[in-house]
Amino acid sequence: MKKEFFLKGFLIIAMINIVLISLNFDTLSLCIKPFLIPFLFLYVYLSEDFLTKKILLLALTFSWIGDVLLIFSTTNQWFFISGLLSFLTAHLFYIFLFSKLGTSKPYRKNPLFWLGIILTVFYLKSILEVLLPTLGPLKIPVSFYALTISVMLGFAWRGFISWNTSARYYILFGAIAFIASDSFLAINKFQEPINHAAILIMSTYLAAQFGIVYGVIKFNDRK
């Protein structure tokens, strides 16, 4: 199918990008970066219509804007703040998307659901304890961003517990990978440099977007 071309294209370009980063071709990898999310966008756009299609496309649009803005984040802090706000908006759309997917079976009485929520709250508390002392004027926006991605993970976990489809594995994987990517980025930027930070951040970010997008499409293909 035509849409599969764009999914395969995303995976190929993503691998090329990771290889370029590992070889320290930073400028070339940055030039390729803006072309990654559009492939996922077209993959979704060419898919059959489903309830949350527009929400997913909006999440990808703001992710792409964030990608472009963060390319210039080393030149001016406002690019970083603007990129942060773009990704914050993308995550709000992902939260809305996960909530619109509904639930297939009860989850509130499932101990695993509450265990996941407790672990998510523990993550939020831990990452803020690490970052807050070094954030300076960015304490409020970064804290709100950390809260937002934690809520996003919480909704993905709720879906994992309540959805009767294998798509839940992809969506949860994507949400966890997003948490990992953002955590690597924040610690590397505000706390201390991480070895191979660029590879860790980009590989988990691309895995996150793939997992969520493929999972949502798979979720709707079953209907």
Beta strands, then each sheet from edge to edge (+ up, - down):
end
